[in-house]
Amino acid sequence: MRECQCDAEEDNYCYLCCGNADHQCQPAHHHNILRPNGERWEREACSRCRMHGAELEGLPCDDTDLARLCISGRCSNSVCHTRQPGSFCDRKMEKICVDNTCENPCARFAPHLMVCDCPAIDQDTGFASEDRCQLCCYDFNLKPANRRCQNAYRKYKVMDLFQKPIWRVGLECAGGKTCNKYGVCASCTLKYACLLIVPFLLRVIN
């Protein structure tokens, strides 16, 4: 047996992986390879998540890698692979999915900035807010009464990998609309769904 790279990223991060020409590369304990004390070759953070998964679900599992959360008993950084961009990804609802990573993007500018949802209605104009579908941040150091949820792109220049605003896909807008992947409040988030619904409605009306 030799050390190798497991197929699953979480396995590579958490365990010693072993295999050879006759045996698939897997975490060492699958081959009955254990530490001298009989325990798995496993990171302490991963062991803690596996043993106490129910109480740690959705919380950071490794102080050295804050993007990793305890998900279904696994210390994983892939929670955002199955979530909408800009959706909350941790139990405390402090982090969102940005470029497939679970993080607080507001903290890039300053550690005391926190993610928030900009109002659906602009308080100054009384119309639907243009900021609703973008990342917004507030200053945690200010008293609650003085905190203001502001557009992160305009105020702090917080952007995604493509130097564009960070969209909050799936967030509800005014009038029953939803933020789509283009950062716009729309009745249909998927163009294909709209193409199916419109002909159906026309048939019903006629």
Secondary structure, 3 states (H helix, E strand, C coil): CEECCCCCHHHHHHECEEECCCCCCEEHHHHCCCCCCCCCCECHHHHHHHHCHHHHCCCECCCCCCCCEEECCEEECCHHHHCCCCCECCCCCCCEEECCEEECHHHHCCCCEEEECCCCECCCCCCECCCCCECEEEECCCCHHHCCCEEHHHHHCCCCCCCCCCECCCCECHHHCEECCCCCEECCCCHHHHHHHHHHHHHHHC
